[in-house]
């Protein structure tokens, strides 16, 4: 089974592909014609298998020389693939509220959008804070008038906001989420006046990416 998922290629080898790898390991560099002869097959029959093994990183092909075995294990290839997945490949839409909305409205938004974190922006749509479910729960305890309490009073402010950009590696963002013990991170774009929120990356996004990488779905 072969799956092409954005920049990631994962592969479960067929019996014939395993035979090809073994031949290249012991006889490489070796041409496609010679591999075909050893397997009593035509070059055309082997062409798809050779292409798959080369694109997946198991083999390296050089013109007029032939195929080389890269010596990389499945674990090494998986690690290399992880370093080719970017935030922009798995980002989702952010849920944003203005800094002047009430805590009550923010709570309603969290439940309607089914998210764990809201990103707070000013009137020019620049990131000024982050609001988690814990923040909202803490504010609601013992406070009877949530409709008059603006979220900018209870939100986490700069410079204590952890954010990322769309061209960051997903594995690096995953490490940040673990380090900071947070569930999501705003994806921002720098402007002359501040940071514009253009997306979000969550633990769910990252889990989906890693599962697809492992399963090849």
C-alpha positions in Angstrom: 0.0 0.0 0.0 1.3 3.4 -0.9 -0.1 6.8 0.2 0.9 10.3 -0.8 -0.2 12.7 1.9 0.9 16.2 1.1 4.7 16.2 1.6 4.7 12.8 3.2 5.2 9.4 1.7 4.7 6.2 3.7 4.9 2.7 2.3 4.2 -0.9 3.2 6.4 -3.0 1.1 5.1 -5.8 -1.1 6.9 -9.1 -1.5 8.3 -8.0 -4.9 9.5 -4.7 -3.5 11.3 -6.5 -0.7 13.0 -8.7 -3.2 14.1 -5.7 -5.2 15.6 -4.1 -2.0 17.5 -7.3 -1.3 18.9 -7.4 -4.8 20.0 -3.8 -4.6 21.5 -4.3 -1.1 23.7 -7.1 -2.3 24.4 -6.1 -5.9 24.1 -2.3 -6.1 24.7 -0.2 -7.9 22.6 -2.1 -10.3 20.5 -1.1 -13.3 16.8 -1.6 -13.6 17.4 -4.0 -16.5 19.6 -6.2 -14.4 17.1 -6.2 -11.5 14.5 -7.3 -14.0 16.7 -10.1 -15.3 17.3 -11.5 -11.7 13.5 -11.6 -11.1 12.7 -12.9 -14.6 10.4 -9.9 -15.3 10.4 -7.1 -17.8 11.7 -3.6 -17.1 8.3 -2.2 -17.6 6.8 -4.4 -15.0 9.3 -3.3 -12.4 9.1 0.4 -13.2 6.3 1.3 -10.8 8.0 -0.6 -7.9 11.3 1.1 -8.5 9.6 4.5 -8.7 7.8 3.8 -5.4 11.0 2.6 -3.6 12.9 5.6 -4.9 10.3 8.2 -3.9 9.9 6.6 -0.5 13.6 6.9 0.2 14.6 3.3 0.2 16.6 3.5 -3.0 18.6 6.2 -4.7 18.7 6.3 -8.5 21.6 7.8 -10.6 21.5 8.2 -14.3 23.8 5.7 -16.2 24.8 4.1 -13.0 21.8 2.4 -11.5 20.1 2.0 -8.2 21.7 2.2 -4.7 20.3 1.1 -1.4 20.2 4.1 0.9 20.6 2.0 4.1 17.7 3.8 5.8 15.4 1.9 8.0 11.6 2.5 8.2 12.1 4.4 11.5 14.7 6.6 9.8 12.4 7.3 6.9 9.5 8.1 9.3 11.7 10.5 11.1 12.7 12.2 7.9 9.0 12.4 6.9 8.2 14.1 10.2 10.7 16.8 9.3 8.8 17.5 6.1 5.4 18.2 7.6 4.6 21.9 8.2 1.9 23.7 10.2 0.2 24.9 7.0 -0.4 21.2 6.0 -2.7 20.6 9.0 -3.9 24.0 10.3 -7.5 24.7 11.0 -9.6 27.8 11.2 -9.1 30.0 14.3 -12.0 31.0 16.6 -11.5 34.7 17.4 -13.3 37.1 19.8 -12.8 40.8 20.3 -11.2 41.9 23.6 -14.3 43.8 24.7 -16.8 40.9 24.5 -18.1 39.7 27.8 -17.0 36.5 29.5 -20.6 35.2 29.1 -20.4 35.6 25.3 -17.0 34.0 25.3 -18.4 31.0 27.2 -21.3 30.7 24.7 -18.8 30.8 21.8 -16.6 28.1 23.3 -19.6 25.7 23.5 -21.1 26.7 20.1 -17.7 26.3 18.3 -16.7 23.3 20.4 -13.2 24.5 21.0 -10.9 24.7 24.0 -9.3 28.0 23.3 -10.3 31.4 22.0 -7.9 33.9 20.5 -8.6 37.5 21.5 -8.0 40.4 19.1 -8.2 44.1 19.3 -10.3 46.4 17.0 -7.7 46.1 14.3 -7.8 42.3 14.4 -4.4 41.9 15.9 -3.7 39.2 18.5 -3.7 40.6 22.1 -4.6 37.5 24.2 -5.6 33.9 24.6 -8.6 32.6 26.5 -8.8 29.0 27.6 -11.6 27.1 29.2 -9.8 27.2 32.5 -9.7 31.0 32.3 -13.4 31.1 31.7 -14.2 28.6 34.4 -12.0 30.5 36.9 -13.8 33.7 36.1 -17.2 32.2 36.4 -16.7 30.8 39.9 -18.2 33.3 42.3 -18.9 35.9 39.7 -22.5 36.6 39.2 -22.4 39.2 36.4 -20.4 37.6 33.6 -22.2 39.7 31.0 -20.5 42.9 32.2 -17.0 41.4 32.6 -14.9 41.9 29.4 -12.5 39.1 28.4 -9.5 41.3 28.3 -9.6 41.3 32.2 -9.0 37.6 32.4 -7.2 36.6 29.3 -3.5 35.7 29.0 -1.6 38.6 27.4 1.5 39.1 25.5 4.4 38.3 25.9 3.0 35.2 27.6 1.3 33.8 24.4 2.9 31.0 22.6 2.3 31.2 18.9 3.7 29.7 15.6 3.8 30.5 11.9 2.4 28.4 9.0 5.9 27.5 7.8 7.1 26.1 11.1 7.6 22.3 11.3 4.8 20.5 12.9 7.1 18.4 15.1 8.6 21.6 16.6 5.1 22.9 17.4 4.2 19.6 19.0 7.2 19.9 21.3 6.1 23.4 22.2 2.6 22.3 23.1 4.0 19.6 25.4 6.6 22.0 26.9 4.0 24.7 27.6 1.2 22.2 28.5 -1.3 23.9 26.3 -3.9 22.4 23.9 -3.5 24.7 20.9 -1.5 27.5 19.4 -2.5 30.5 17.2 -0.9 30.6 13.8 0.1 34.2 13.1 1.3 36.4 10.3 3.4 39.4 11.2 2.2 42.8 10.0 3.5 46.3 10.6 1.1 46.9 13.4 1.0 43.5 15.1 0.3 39.8 14.7 -2.7 38.7 12.6 -4.3 35.4 13.5 -4.5 33.3 10.3 -5.2 29.8 11.8 -4.7 27.5 14.7 -2.9 24.2 15.4 -4.2 21.9 18.1 -3.2 18.6 19.6 -6.0 17.0 17.5 -4.5 18.4 14.3 -1.1 17.0 15.3 -2.5 13.6 16.3 -4.3 13.4 12.9 -1.0 14.1 11.1 1.0 11.5 13.0 -1.8 8.8 12.6 -2.0 9.5 8.8 1.8 9.3 8.6 1.9 5.9 10.4 -1.1 4.4 8.6 -0.5 5.9 5.2 -4.2 6.9 5.0 
